[in-house]
Amino acid sequence: MPSAHRRPRPSRDPVVVVAPSGPSDGELVRRAREGDRWAQEAIFRRYASRVQALAERLLRRRHEADDVVQETFADALLALDGLREPEALRGWLFGIAVRRVRRRQRKLGLLRTFGLDRGLDDATLAGLAAPGISPEVASELARVDAILARLHPDDRNAWMLRHVEGEKLEDVAAITGCSLATAKRRIQAAQVHVDAALARGAS
């Protein structure tokens, strides 16, 4: 859990989701609420890389994602008493991260509107893909990236959570703070554009 000083950024190696060793999430939350610094640090170590990967893919920018990670865990430490289900820590952290991502997406959107965005999208789907992908796959990912970049962030985020992060529909709704029906609508709206882009590439 971040303290006043900035932590080294989490590793960007591919994240392999495995069952966490040591105390359960619920136990870590309960201990962290009591002021146990080790438990707070353990929560950060367990989930920082996953939050980093999520923020990178949603924002498409590594340095912006670095800040989201710091902000997410700082927010979490302050709000930990409000977590109703300690075992739902992962989804709760993702929800905080997505709210932070949306703030940055809104800011970036305004900068682009006025032609003031000088940042580099260095965390695209193709750029984050495993090394050695074929030129065909790289081209397909680039087409998907291009169309996703033009979508409303809420639609793009929902689609990414569902089809890239592999979240269940119910979890997409919870993480993005909307109803299940709205999550479905946003994913479908994005899928229509993605399908059209891939169809143009195949023709």
N, C-alpha and C positions, 0 to 999 in steps of 0.2 A: 504494500500500500504506500503510495508516494508520501514523503514527508515534505518539509519546506524546500529542500534542495531537489533539483531535477535528477532523476535516475538515468542510468545508461538505458538507451533504447532497447527494447526486447529484440531477440534474434529474429531475422526474417527468413530463417530456414523454413521449409514446408512444415506446416503444423500437422502433427499426427494426433488425432483425438484418441486417447486411451483412458481407461478408468483411472482416476487419480489415486495415487498411493497416499498413505498416511491418513490423517483425520478426514472425515467426510466434510462436504461443504457446510452442512448444517452445524457441525461441531466447530468448524473454523469461524463461522459467523457468530455463534454464541460466545466463543472465547474473545473474538475481536470486539464485540459489544462491551465486554467487561474490561477492555483496555489492554488486552494481551497483544503486545507489539509483534511477537513472533507470529501469531495468527493473522494479524493484518498483513505482515510481509508475505506469509504463505499464500494468502488470497491473491496478492499481486503476482507472485511467482507462478501460481497455477494458471492464471487467466490473462496475464499481460500479452503474451504472444498471440492468443486467440483474438483479443480485442484489437491488437495492432493489425492483424491480417484482415479482420472485418473492416476496420476504418480505412485501410489502404484501398481495398477493393471498392468501397462505396465512394470514397473521395477521389480516387485515382491519383493521389499525390502522397508521397511518403512523408515529407516533412509536416504536412498538415495532419497526417495520421499520428505522428509522434506526439503532437500536442493533444490530440483527442485522447490518447492513452493516459497521459498525465492528468488531464481534466476528469476523465471518467473515474479513475481511482480516487482522486481527491473528492469528487462528488459522492462517491460510494461510501467513503469513510465517514463523511458528515451525515449521510442519510441511512446508515446501516440499521439504526433502530426502527426504521420504517419498513424494512423488508419483512413482509408477513410470513413468508415461507422460506426459512433459511436454506432448505435444500434446493430452492429455485434460484440460487445465486447466479449461475451462469446466464440464464435468460434475463435476469434483472440487470446484470452488468451490461449485457448487450443492449438492453433498452436505454440505459444511460448513455452508452456510446453512440447509439443511433440518434438520440436527441442532440448530442454534441455535434455529430456529423451534419445534421440538418441545419444547425446554426451556421456552420461553415459553408454549407452548400448555398444557403440564402445569401451570405456575404459574397461568395464567389459569383453568384448569379448577378448581383448588382454590379460588381466590378466588370463583368463581361458586357453587361448592358451599356456601360459607359466607356467601353474600350480600355479599361484600366487593368485588366488581368494580364500580368506578365509571367504568371507561373507556368511550370512545365508539368504536364500529365505524365509522370514517370512510373505509375503503378496501374497501367492498363491491363486488361485480361491477357493480352498477348505477352506483355512484359513480365507478368507474374506467372506465366505458364511454365511447366517443367521444361528444363533444358532439352534440346534435341527434338522438339516437336517438328512435324513435317511442315513444309512451306504452305501446303493446302490448309492445314489446321490453323497455322498462324494467320493466314489470310482470312479464314472464317472468323476467327476471334477478333481480328481487326474490324471486320464488317459489323459484328455484334457490338463491339465497343463504340463504333461511330454512331450507331443508331441509339444506343443507350445514353450516350452523352447528350443527345438532343431531347430526351424525354423529360417529363417533370420528375424532379428528384424523388417524390413519394412513390411514383410508379417504378422508377428504376431501383430504388432501395428494396421495395417489396419483391421485385423480380429477382434481384441479386440474392436476397436472403433465401428465397425459395429454391432457385435453380443453381446458384453457385455455392452458397453456404449449406444448402440441403436442409433447411429448417422446415418443420411441419407447418401446415397452413395456420394452425392454431397458434404456434409459436411466432410466426411472422406477424400475426395480428397483435399478439401481446408485446413483442419487441418494438413494433412501430406505433403502439398505442392507438390502434383503431379496431373497429369491429371485424369479425371474420368475413362478413359480406364485403366490407370495404377492401380488406386485404386481397380477397379473390378478384375483385374488380380491378384493382391496381395491377395485379400480376397479369391478368388477362389483357389489359390495355397495353402493357409493355410487350407481351408475347405476340400480339398482332403485328407490331412494328418489327420485332426480331424476326418473325417468320417471313415477313415481306423482304427484309434485307437479305436473308439467306436464300430466298427464292430468286432474287435478282442475281445473286452471285452464282447460283447453279444454272442459270439460263444462258 
